[in-house]
Amino acid sequence: MVLTTFPEDQYPGAMILEWYRFRWQSELWFKRFKQIAQLGPLPKQDDESAQAWL
């Protein structure tokens, strides 16, 4: 089930599902990239240490 606020008369359900699938593939790509590049959560205690890490 996908909930959306797009008007049904302008955006058919098949189009919404296609966009959702594309978005999910993008999410998986970024997740894989983060794993390969070892980009997990930033080791930070405060805002200054986060800026130094970046």
PyMOL Python script that loads the backbone (N, CA, C, O; Angstrom):
from pymol import cmd

cmd.read_pdbstr("""\
ATOM      1  N   MET A   1       0.842  -1.156   0.000  1.00  0.00           N
ATOM      2  CA  MET A   1       0.000   0.000   0.000  1.00  0.00           C
ATOM      3  C   MET A   1       0.900   1.236   0.000  1.00  0.00           C
ATOM      4  O   MET A   1       1.834   1.338   0.795  1.00  0.00           O
ATOM      5  N   VAL A   2       0.613   2.146  -0.877  1.00  0.00           N
ATOM      6  CA  VAL A   2       1.342   3.410  -0.950  1.00  0.00           C
ATOM      7  C   VAL A   2       0.331   4.537  -0.785  1.00  0.00           C
ATOM      8  O   VAL A   2      -0.649   4.615  -1.526  1.00  0.00           O
ATOM      9  N   LEU A   3       0.570   5.400   0.180  1.00  0.00           N
ATOM     10  CA  LEU A   3      -0.307   6.548   0.393  1.00  0.00           C
ATOM     11  C   LEU A   3       0.356   7.781  -0.210  1.00  0.00           C
ATOM     12  O   LEU A   3       1.561   7.982  -0.065  1.00  0.00           O
ATOM     13  N   THR A   4      -0.433   8.592  -0.877  1.00  0.00           N
ATOM     14  CA  THR A   4       0.101   9.783  -1.519  1.00  0.00           C
ATOM     15  C   THR A   4      -0.949  10.888  -1.511  1.00  0.00           C
ATOM     16  O   THR A   4      -2.140  10.638  -1.329  1.00  0.00           O
ATOM     17  N   THR A   5      -0.482  12.100  -1.710  1.00  0.00           N
ATOM     18  CA  THR A   5      -1.400  13.233  -1.804  1.00  0.00           C
ATOM     19  C   THR A   5      -1.556  13.716  -3.249  1.00  0.00           C
ATOM     20  O   THR A   5      -2.209  14.728  -3.502  1.00  0.00           O
ATOM     21  N   PHE A   6      -0.949  12.984  -4.199  1.00  0.00           N
ATOM     22  CA  PHE A   6      -1.107  13.361  -5.602  1.00  0.00           C
ATOM     23  C   PHE A   6      -2.553  13.169  -6.040  1.00  0.00           C
ATOM     24  O   PHE A   6      -3.189  12.194  -5.640  1.00  0.00           O
ATOM     25  N   PRO A   7      -3.089  14.085  -6.859  1.00  0.00           N
ATOM     26  CA  PRO A   7      -4.458  13.921  -7.352  1.00  0.00           C
ATOM     27  C   PRO A   7      -4.566  12.697  -8.269  1.00  0.00           C
ATOM     28  O   PRO A   7      -3.768  12.528  -9.190  1.00  0.00           O
ATOM     29  N   GLU A   8      -5.544  11.867  -8.006  1.00  0.00           N
ATOM     30  CA  GLU A   8      -5.696  10.621  -8.761  1.00  0.00           C
ATOM     31  C   GLU A   8      -5.975  10.854 -10.239  1.00  0.00           C
ATOM     32  O   GLU A   8      -5.565  10.051 -11.077  1.00  0.00           O
ATOM     33  N   ASP A   9      -6.670  11.946 -10.574  1.00  0.00           N
ATOM     34  CA  ASP A   9      -7.003  12.193 -11.975  1.00  0.00           C
ATOM     35  C   ASP A   9      -5.781  12.633 -12.793  1.00  0.00           C
ATOM     36  O   ASP A   9      -5.778  12.478 -14.015  1.00  0.00           O
ATOM     37  N   GLN A  10      -4.753  13.172 -12.147  1.00  0.00           N
ATOM     38  CA  GLN A  10      -3.558  13.623 -12.864  1.00  0.00           C
ATOM     39  C   GLN A  10      -2.417  12.608 -12.822  1.00  0.00           C
ATOM     40  O   GLN A  10      -1.567  12.584 -13.712  1.00  0.00           O
ATOM     41  N   TYR A  11      -2.402  11.778 -11.791  1.00  0.00           N
ATOM     42  CA  TYR A  11      -1.319  10.815 -11.606  1.00  0.00           C
ATOM     43  C   TYR A  11      -1.911   9.431 -11.369  1.00  0.00           C
ATOM     44  O   TYR A  11      -2.347   9.123 -10.260  1.00  0.00           O
ATOM     45  N   PRO A  12      -1.929   8.605 -12.396  1.00  0.00           N
ATOM     46  CA  PRO A  12      -2.483   7.259 -12.219  1.00  0.00           C
ATOM     47  C   PRO A  12      -1.632   6.429 -11.249  1.00  0.00           C
ATOM     48  O   PRO A  12      -0.442   6.686 -11.067  1.00  0.00           O
ATOM     49  N   GLY A  13      -2.259   5.450 -10.644  1.00  0.00           N
ATOM     50  CA  GLY A  13      -1.598   4.611  -9.659  1.00  0.00           C
ATOM     51  C   GLY A  13      -0.335   3.947 -10.181  1.00  0.00           C
ATOM     52  O   GLY A  13       0.655   3.835  -9.457  1.00  0.00           O
ATOM     53  N   ALA A  14      -0.362   3.504 -11.443  1.00  0.00           N
ATOM     54  CA  ALA A  14       0.813   2.844 -12.025  1.00  0.00           C
ATOM     55  C   ALA A  14       2.008   3.795 -12.065  1.00  0.00           C
ATOM     56  O   ALA A  14       3.142   3.373 -11.838  1.00  0.00           O
ATOM     57  N   MET A  15       1.764   5.063 -12.351  1.00  0.00           N
ATOM     58  CA  MET A  15       2.847   6.049 -12.407  1.00  0.00           C
ATOM     59  C   MET A  15       3.425   6.283 -11.017  1.00  0.00           C
ATOM     60  O   MET A  15       4.643   6.370 -10.857  1.00  0.00           O
ATOM     61  N   ILE A  16       2.566   6.385 -10.021  1.00  0.00           N
ATOM     62  CA  ILE A  16       3.017   6.580  -8.646  1.00  0.00           C
ATOM     63  C   ILE A  16       3.881   5.400  -8.209  1.00  0.00           C
ATOM     64  O   ILE A  16       4.938   5.594  -7.609  1.00  0.00           O
ATOM     65  N   LEU A  17       3.439   4.187  -8.502  1.00  0.00           N
ATOM     66  CA  LEU A  17       4.212   3.003  -8.133  1.00  0.00           C
ATOM     67  C   LEU A  17       5.554   2.964  -8.845  1.00  0.00           C
ATOM     68  O   LEU A  17       6.552   2.550  -8.255  1.00  0.00           O
ATOM     69  N   GLU A  18       5.595   3.383 -10.094  1.00  0.00           N
ATOM     70  CA  GLU A  18       6.859   3.424 -10.838  1.00  0.00           C
ATOM     71  C   GLU A  18       7.830   4.404 -10.182  1.00  0.00           C
ATOM     72  O   GLU A  18       9.011   4.093 -10.033  1.00  0.00           O
ATOM     73  N   TRP A  19       7.349   5.576  -9.791  1.00  0.00           N
ATOM     74  CA  TRP A  19       8.193   6.566  -9.115  1.00  0.00           C
ATOM     75  C   TRP A  19       8.683   6.027  -7.778  1.00  0.00           C
ATOM     76  O   TRP A  19       9.838   6.220  -7.399  1.00  0.00           O
ATOM     77  N   TYR A  20       7.783   5.347  -7.071  1.00  0.00           N
ATOM     78  CA  TYR A  20       8.156   4.795  -5.773  1.00  0.00           C
ATOM     79  C   TYR A  20       9.246   3.745  -5.943  1.00  0.00           C
ATOM     80  O   TYR A  20      10.203   3.726  -5.168  1.00  0.00           O
ATOM     81  N   ARG A  21       9.126   2.884  -6.927  1.00  0.00           N
ATOM     82  CA  ARG A  21      10.152   1.862  -7.183  1.00  0.00           C
ATOM     83  C   ARG A  21      11.488   2.514  -7.519  1.00  0.00           C
ATOM     84  O   ARG A  21      12.533   2.068  -7.045  1.00  0.00           O
ATOM     85  N   PHE A  22      11.461   3.560  -8.329  1.00  0.00           N
ATOM     86  CA  PHE A  22      12.682   4.282  -8.671  1.00  0.00           C
ATOM     87  C   PHE A  22      13.310   4.889  -7.423  1.00  0.00           C
ATOM     88  O   PHE A  22      14.525   4.821  -7.237  1.00  0.00           O
ATOM     89  N   ARG A  23      12.488   5.479  -6.576  1.00  0.00           N
ATOM     90  CA  ARG A  23      12.986   6.078  -5.336  1.00  0.00           C
ATOM     91  C   ARG A  23      13.626   5.002  -4.453  1.00  0.00           C
ATOM     92  O   ARG A  23      14.679   5.233  -3.857  1.00  0.00           O
ATOM     93  N   TRP A  24      13.000   3.842  -4.369  1.00  0.00           N
ATOM     94  CA  TRP A  24      13.535   2.773  -3.544  1.00  0.00           C
ATOM     95  C   TRP A  24      14.876   2.286  -4.095  1.00  0.00           C
ATOM     96  O   TRP A  24      15.792   1.998  -3.324  1.00  0.00           O
ATOM     97  N   GLN A  25      14.998   2.191  -5.411  1.00  0.00           N
ATOM     98  CA  GLN A  25      16.277   1.793  -6.008  1.00  0.00           C
ATOM     99  C   GLN A  25      17.362   2.809  -5.689  1.00  0.00           C
ATOM    100  O   GLN A  25      18.509   2.431  -5.452  1.00  0.00           O
ATOM    101  N   SER A  26      17.020   4.093  -5.679  1.00  0.00           N
ATOM    102  CA  SER A  26      17.975   5.134  -5.311  1.00  0.00           C
ATOM    103  C   SER A  26      18.407   4.969  -3.855  1.00  0.00           C
ATOM    104  O   SER A  26      19.589   5.110  -3.541  1.00  0.00           O
ATOM    105  N   GLU A  27      17.465   4.673  -2.971  1.00  0.00           N
ATOM    106  CA  GLU A  27      17.792   4.460  -1.563  1.00  0.00           C
ATOM    107  C   GLU A  27      18.763   3.287  -1.412  1.00  0.00           C
ATOM    108  O   GLU A  27      19.723   3.368  -0.645  1.00  0.00           O
ATOM    109  N   LEU A  28      18.515   2.211  -2.134  1.00  0.00           N
ATOM    110  CA  LEU A  28      19.399   1.050  -2.056  1.00  0.00           C
ATOM    111  C   LEU A  28      20.791   1.374  -2.586  1.00  0.00           C
ATOM    112  O   LEU A  28      21.790   0.907  -2.038  1.00  0.00           O
ATOM    113  N   TRP A  29      20.858   2.169  -3.646  1.00  0.00           N
ATOM    114  CA  TRP A  29      22.152   2.561  -4.194  1.00  0.00           C
ATOM    115  C   TRP A  29      22.952   3.359  -3.169  1.00  0.00           C
ATOM    116  O   TRP A  29      24.139   3.097  -2.972  1.00  0.00           O
ATOM    117  N   PHE A  30      22.318   4.325  -2.517  1.00  0.00           N
ATOM    118  CA  PHE A  30      23.019   5.125  -1.512  1.00  0.00           C
ATOM    119  C   PHE A  30      23.428   4.268  -0.313  1.00  0.00           C
ATOM    120  O   PHE A  30      24.514   4.453   0.236  1.00  0.00           O
ATOM    121  N   LYS A  31      22.576   3.345   0.093  1.00  0.00           N
ATOM    122  CA  LYS A  31      22.917   2.463   1.198  1.00  0.00           C
ATOM    123  C   LYS A  31      24.153   1.644   0.853  1.00  0.00           C
ATOM    124  O   LYS A  31      25.064   1.516   1.671  1.00  0.00           O
ATOM    125  N   ARG A  32      24.186   1.094  -0.343  1.00  0.00           N
ATOM    126  CA  ARG A  32      25.344   0.294  -0.783  1.00  0.00           C
ATOM    127  C   ARG A  32      26.598   1.165  -0.845  1.00  0.00           C
ATOM    128  O   ARG A  32      27.666   0.733  -0.410  1.00  0.00           O
ATOM    129  N   PHE A  33      26.490   2.361  -1.369  1.00  0.00           N
ATOM    130  CA  PHE A  33      27.631   3.277  -1.455  1.00  0.00           C
ATOM    131  C   PHE A  33      28.185   3.577  -0.063  1.00  0.00           C
ATOM    132  O   PHE A  33      29.400   3.586   0.134  1.00  0.00           O
ATOM    133  N   LYS A  34      27.289   3.825   0.908  1.00  0.00           N
ATOM    134  CA  LYS A  34      27.730   4.107   2.269  1.00  0.00           C
ATOM    135  C   LYS A  34      28.464   2.912   2.864  1.00  0.00           C
ATOM    136  O   LYS A  34      29.433   3.084   3.603  1.00  0.00           O
ATOM    137  N   GLN A  35      28.006   1.697   2.546  1.00  0.00           N
ATOM    138  CA  GLN A  35      28.676   0.508   3.057  1.00  0.00           C
ATOM    139  C   GLN A  35      30.072   0.366   2.449  1.00  0.00           C
ATOM    140  O   GLN A  35      31.034   0.086   3.164  1.00  0.00           O
ATOM    141  N   ILE A  36      30.184   0.556   1.145  1.00  0.00           N
ATOM    142  CA  ILE A  36      31.472   0.420   0.468  1.00  0.00           C
ATOM    143  C   ILE A  36      32.446   1.485   0.958  1.00  0.00           C
ATOM    144  O   ILE A  36      33.615   1.186   1.202  1.00  0.00           O
ATOM    145  N   ALA A  37      31.982   2.717   1.104  1.00  0.00           N
ATOM    146  CA  ALA A  37      32.840   3.831   1.514  1.00  0.00           C
ATOM    147  C   ALA A  37      32.998   3.898   3.036  1.00  0.00           C
ATOM    148  O   ALA A  37      33.696   4.770   3.552  1.00  0.00           O
ATOM    149  N   GLN A  38      32.353   2.983   3.744  1.00  0.00           N
ATOM    150  CA  GLN A  38      32.387   2.950   5.208  1.00  0.00           C
ATOM    151  C   GLN A  38      31.968   4.294   5.808  1.00  0.00           C
ATOM    152  O   GLN A  38      32.635   4.837   6.688  1.00  0.00           O
ATOM    153  N   LEU A  39      30.856   4.807   5.311  1.00  0.00           N
ATOM    154  CA  LEU A  39      30.313   6.079   5.787  1.00  0.00           C
ATOM    155  C   LEU A  39      29.132   5.820   6.712  1.00  0.00           C
ATOM    156  O   LEU A  39      27.980   6.003   6.319  1.00  0.00           O
ATOM    157  N   GLY A  40      29.409   5.406   7.908  1.00  0.00           N
ATOM    158  CA  GLY A  40      28.364   5.176   8.894  1.00  0.00           C
ATOM    159  C   GLY A  40      28.036   6.473   9.604  1.00  0.00           C
ATOM    160  O   GLY A  40      28.277   7.557   9.071  1.00  0.00           O
ATOM    161  N   PRO A  41      27.497   6.368  10.784  1.00  0.00           N
ATOM    162  CA  PRO A  41      27.217   7.576  11.579  1.00  0.00           C
ATOM    163  C   PRO A  41      28.510   8.310  11.911  1.00  0.00           C
ATOM    164  O   PRO A  41      29.551   7.688  12.121  1.00  0.00           O
ATOM    165  N   LEU A  42      28.439   9.606  11.956  1.00  0.00           N
ATOM    166  CA  LEU A  42      29.618  10.402  12.290  1.00  0.00           C
ATOM    167  C   LEU A  42      29.952  10.249  13.770  1.00  0.00           C
ATOM    168  O   LEU A  42      29.068  10.349  14.621  1.00  0.00           O
ATOM    169  N   PRO A  43      31.236  10.007  14.082  1.00  0.00           N
ATOM    170  CA  PRO A  43      31.627   9.935  15.492  1.00  0.00           C
ATOM    171  C   PRO A  43      31.746  11.342  16.062  1.00  0.00           C
ATOM    172  O   PRO A  43      32.797  11.972  15.941  1.00  0.00           O
ATOM    173  N   LYS A  44      30.701  11.831  16.668  1.00  0.00           N
ATOM    174  CA  LYS A  44      30.714  13.211  17.151  1.00  0.00           C
ATOM    175  C   LYS A  44      30.079  13.294  18.534  1.00  0.00           C
ATOM    176  O   LYS A  44      29.219  12.494  18.901  1.00  0.00           O
ATOM    177  N   GLN A  45      30.527  14.269  19.270  1.00  0.00           N
ATOM    178  CA  GLN A  45      29.938  14.557  20.570  1.00  0.00           C
ATOM    179  C   GLN A  45      29.209  15.894  20.562  1.00  0.00           C
ATOM    180  O   GLN A  45      28.259  16.097  21.317  1.00  0.00           O
ATOM    181  N   ASP A  46      29.661  16.802  19.702  1.00  0.00           N
ATOM    182  CA  ASP A  46      29.029  18.118  19.606  1.00  0.00           C
ATOM    183  C   ASP A  46      29.186  18.633  18.179  1.00  0.00           C
ATOM    184  O   ASP A  46      29.803  17.973  17.344  1.00  0.00           O
ATOM    185  N   ASP A  47      28.635  19.797  17.900  1.00  0.00           N
ATOM    186  CA  ASP A  47      28.646  20.349  16.546  1.00  0.00           C
ATOM    187  C   ASP A  47      30.059  20.634  16.039  1.00  0.00           C
ATOM    188  O   ASP A  47      30.338  20.425  14.858  1.00  0.00           O
ATOM    189  N   GLU A  48      30.957  21.109  16.908  1.00  0.00           N
ATOM    190  CA  GLU A  48      32.324  21.416  16.479  1.00  0.00           C
ATOM    191  C   GLU A  48      33.080  20.162  16.067  1.00  0.00           C
ATOM    192  O   GLU A  48      33.814  20.178  15.079  1.00  0.00           O
ATOM    193  N   SER A  49      32.909  19.085  16.806  1.00  0.00           N
ATOM    194  CA  SER A  49      33.608  17.858  16.437  1.00  0.00           C
ATOM    195  C   SER A  49      33.040  17.279  15.129  1.00  0.00           C
ATOM    196  O   SER A  49      33.779  16.671  14.355  1.00  0.00           O
ATOM    197  N   ALA A  50      31.748  17.462  14.882  1.00  0.00           N
ATOM    198  CA  ALA A  50      31.165  17.000  13.628  1.00  0.00           C
ATOM    199  C   ALA A  50      31.749  17.788  12.463  1.00  0.00           C
ATOM    200  O   ALA A  50      32.057  17.203  11.425  1.00  0.00           O
ATOM    201  N   GLN A  51      31.909  19.103  12.609  1.00  0.00           N
ATOM    202  CA  GLN A  51      32.492  19.914  11.540  1.00  0.00           C
ATOM    203  C   GLN A  51      33.932  19.509  11.290  1.00  0.00           C
ATOM    204  O   GLN A  51      34.366  19.466  10.139  1.00  0.00           O
ATOM    205  N   ALA A  52      34.685  19.209  12.344  1.00  0.00           N
ATOM    206  CA  ALA A  52      36.070  18.789  12.170  1.00  0.00           C
ATOM    207  C   ALA A  52      36.139  17.465  11.442  1.00  0.00           C
ATOM    208  O   ALA A  52      37.021  17.255  10.610  1.00  0.00           O
ATOM    209  N   TRP A  53      35.209  16.565  11.752  1.00  0.00           N
ATOM    210  CA  TRP A  53      35.195  15.265  11.096  1.00  0.00           C
ATOM    211  C   TRP A  53      34.898  15.390   9.615  1.00  0.00           C
ATOM    212  O   TRP A  53      35.502  14.698   8.795  1.00  0.00           O
ATOM    213  N   LEU A  54      33.964  16.276   9.267  1.00  0.00           N
ATOM    214  CA  LEU A  54      33.615  16.474   7.857  1.00  0.00           C
ATOM    215  C   LEU A  54      34.729  17.166   7.132  1.00  0.00           C
ATOM    216  O   LEU A  54      34.621  17.420   5.933  1.00  0.00           O
TER     217      LEU A  54
END
""", "prot")
cmd.dss("prot")
cmd.show_as("cartoon", "prot")
cmd.util.cbc("prot")
cmd.orient("prot")
